[in-house]
């Protein structure tokens, strides 16, 4: 990923955009006018069901861009999800015309974009497999163990429910089951993993 950041530093002449924490950068149906490659920060891309439940599709971190934005730019369709900054973020903004031109002319850019597509397709296949074949308890344990702050995960039951497309009540019951099996300890606003 550093190769693309070096490429952008050279091609974009160091021009960066900054986005504050908790900013909705794309809404369902928005037409994308450009493509951002993050140099720092974190953006969550999610879908919200009619009943208000959420499912996180993926996160965009430093050195990455949004594949749904790429698809929108290439297909001239509206954004099919919602993207929200999880922390203050900065990145290179690439215009729609530059994005397309570089795909034709710049091997580094083409490799970067197709690498992102492959990465996210793999992530989404894993997510579909988990939803289709794994129990909620299995998905919940997996989610907890991959959190950067594990073994101490500071999160509410509602936040987990949004991540896993469930309800707070169902997540609370599943967490209690995991606690009764000795896999976790529940505290207010914190979950301590006993197995990492």
N, C-alpha and C positions, 0 to 999 in steps of 0.2 A: 504493500500500500504506500510505502514511502516514495516509491518510484513515481506514482501519480501525483503525490504532493510536490515533489521536485519539479515535475512537468508543469503543474499548475502555477507554482511560484514563478517559473520562467515565462509561461504564456500569459498569465494574468497580471503580471507586473506587481505581485504582492497585494492586489485589491481583495480585501476580505469583507464579508458582511457579518454583523453581530446580531444575535437574536436572544432576547431575555428568556429566563426560565419561565415555564408554564405558558408559553406562547403557542397558540394554534397556528401552525405555519401552512397547513393545507386542510381544507374541509371537503367533505363528500361533495363531488360534483365540480369542484374548482378546476379551472383550466390552468395548467402549469405553464408558466412563462420562462422558467429557467430550471437549472439543475444545480444543487449545492453539494459540494464535497466538504464534509466537516474536517476542520483541523483540530477542533476540540469541542467537547460537549457530548450530548446524548439526546436523541430524538426517538420517541416511541411512535410507532405506526400501528393503529388499531381500527377495529370495526366495532360499531355499536348496533345492537339489535333493536328492534322496535320496542321490546320490553325493557330496554335500558341496560341489559347485560353487555359486557365488553369482552372482546378477545384481542389480545396483543398479537399482531402478526409478526413483528420483528422490531429490533432496535437498530438505529443508525448511530455508529460511533465514529471517533476520529479516523480519518482515512477512508471513510465509506460515504456512499450516496444512497438515495432511495430508488429502488428498482421500479416502484410504481410510478414515480415521477418520470423515469426514463421511458416507461411504456406510454405514459400520457403524451410525452413530447413526440414520440415516434408515431403514435396512432391518432393524435389529435382528439383524445377522449378525455372526459372529466376524471378527476382523481377519485378512485374507488374506496377511499378510507379517510382516516383523520390522522394527521401528524402533529404531535405536541412535543415541544422541548421539555426535557426532564431536568435540565440544568442550563445555565447560560452557555450558548454555543456560538462558535464562529466557523466560517467556512468560505470557500471560493464559490462565487455565483457564476455559473456558465450560462450564457444566453441560449435560447432554443436553436438559433442558427449556428452558433459556435459548436454546440453539442453535436448537431448533425454533421457539420463539416468535419469535425475532428474524428467522428466515426469512420468517415471515408479516408481521411488523410493521415491520421496519427495512430500508429500501431500501439503506443503506450496507452492511449485513451481507449481504443477499441478493446484491448486486452482487459483493461480495468472494468469497462462496462459489462463485457461478457462474463468476466469473473464474478462480478456482483450478481448478475442474473443466475449463474450456476450456484453460487452460495445461497441465495435466497430460495431458489427452487428446492435445494436440498433441505433447508430449514423448514419450508412449508410442507414438504413430504413427511418429514419427521413429525411435525405438528398434526397433520392429518392422521398419521399412523397412531399417535398417542391418543387422539380424540376417538378414533375408531376402535382401537384394540386394548388400550390400557385403562385400568380402573382409575377413578379420581384420586384415590390414595397414592397410587403409583405415580401419577402425573404430579401430584402435590409434592411428594418426596423429591422427585427429580427437580422440580422447580426450585424447591428450597435449597437443594445441594449445589445448584449452579449460581446462586446469588453471590455476588462478589464479597459480601460481608460475612458469609457463612464461616463458622458455625453459629454465630449470633446474627439472626436475621431480624431487622427492625422493620416491621410491616404490620398493617392491620388485616383483619380477616376480610374486610371489604376490598382492600387493595389486591389481595390474593384472588378473590372472587373475580375481579375485573381482569386479572391476568389470565385466569384459567376458564373464562366464560362460564362461570357458575354463579350461585347465589351465596351471600354471606352465611346464611344459615347452614347450607350444605357444606361449605368449607369449614365452618366451626365444628360440625359433627365429625367430619373427616379428620380434623386436627386432634380432636379428643380421642378418636380411635388410635391415631398414631402415637399419642401420648400414652394411652393405656398399654400399647405394645412396647413402650420404653424407647421409642425412636426419637422422640422430641420432648422438650419441656416447654410448656406454654407460660408466658408471662404477659403482662399488659403491654401491648405494642411490640412484643419481642417473642421470637421463637428460637430456642436453643436446640440445635441438632446434636444428638448424642452419637450419631453415626455419620461421618462425612467421607 
